[in-house]
Amino acid sequence: MEEGKAVPQSHVQEVSGERPKRGFGAKLKAHYKKWWWLHLIFFIASTLIIVLCLIAQDGVDDSTLEIQNLRFTDPTPDSFHLEQTALLTNHNKYHPRLDAFNASLSVGGSEDKPFAYVEIPAVHATETATTHLDQEVQVVDLEAFIDYNTQLWTNSSVDLVIKGRTKLHEMKFPTTTVDFHKRIDMRGESRYLVLLFMQLILIPSTGFEGLPGFNVTDFSIKLIPEPDGANMIGTVYIPNPTVLTLTMGNVTFNNFVDDEFIGTSLLSDLVLRPGNNTVSMRSTVNQTLVIEKVTGTYKDGMLPIEVRSNSSIYNGQHLEYFEKALQGSQQHIVLNVGAALAALTGGGSAG
């Protein structure tokens, strides 16, 4: 090459140290080529979790829970003893196990105000399994518990909400956390349903609905009061449409005729059991006022009485959650006082 002559431009080539940029597709391909095993593990794990959830859902959907016994005993002003026996029947081929867990109790619509906490026992959902709960329960919010009892006594049904979370085990699948929703009819049988991520159990329980059917089935009048002051002795019929057994202590009622106070009645050591309850009643009444009523306004001897709850005392302590609940429920009965007065000379009692 002769000095001073220019080199043709077409023969000049720039050399750069930078590599040409790869597109998104090439990067994605390289990523999967390097990390394919990690994506496979993630896919398998996700599939197993989904399958496990479906098994859990399907398995418990086919179950029923029959409450055989539900007892509230040994009440104090801020606690009670809870005992429950239930039969779980599982018609599904899957038999998952649920761990024990702590759960809050509240009234439907007031889930943010639990009145107590209970320990739900572990259960293995075999073809048939019996679960048993036996524990002391502390009332953590008295007003919320009064609200629950008021609804229980005055309404035909009341929703009890239980919030809780537990672990579910099925075969060799990974353990998974589940929240569930259980619907129980307090008359007995229920559907037992697991819903993932719901985090509550809703129990619409049968209520006492103001105790329809409450009645004095027979009574007699005592002209000479007994040592405790009782001058009318009788029997009270109280139906209990629920599966609840309630220990309520000594329950007293105030009795009125045309809004005029005529006396008090006592049901000693009252324990309401499922079904029909027949309880002894001892009353102290103003006999002079009663006679005035049946010889004046009610000459047929049929005296309409309004019964209003007054107190519930167990071991010398007032149970405010029962007292306030019962005070919202009034009973109306008619007593054949004319027949009871006639029986003073001829013997027998009135119904």
MOJOBEL-V566878 format. One record per run of one state. SS is the DSSP state (H for helix, E for strand, L for the rest). FROM is the first residue (numbers start at 0). LEN is the number of residues. If there is no record, write none. Layout:
BEGIN
<<SS | FROM | LEN> <SS | FROM | LEN>>
END
This chain:
BEGIN
<<L | 0 | 8> <H | 8 | 3> <L | 11 | 12> <H | 23 | 38> <L | 61 | 1> <E | 62 | 14> <L | 76 | 2> <E | 78 | 12> <L | 90 | 6> <E | 96 | 2> <L | 98 | 2> <E | 100 | 7> <L | 107 | 8> <E | 115 | 5> <L | 120 | 2> <E | 122 | 2> <L | 124 | 3> <E | 127 | 12> <L | 139 | 2> <H | 141 | 13> <L | 154 | 2> <E | 156 | 7> <L | 163 | 2> <E | 165 | 4> <L | 169 | 6> <E | 175 | 3> <L | 178 | 2> <E | 180 | 4> <L | 184 | 4> <E | 188 | 5> <L | 193 | 7> <E | 200 | 6> <L | 206 | 8> <E | 214 | 7> <L | 221 | 10> <E | 231 | 9> <L | 240 | 3> <E | 243 | 14> <L | 257 | 2> <E | 259 | 13> <L | 272 | 2> <E | 274 | 11> <L | 285 | 1> <H | 286 | 9> <L | 295 | 6> <E | 301 | 13> <L | 314 | 2> <E | 316 | 2> <L | 318 | 1> <H | 319 | 8> <L | 327 | 2> <E | 329 | 7> <H | 336 | 10> <L | 346 | 3> <E | 349 | 1> <L | 350 | 1>>
END
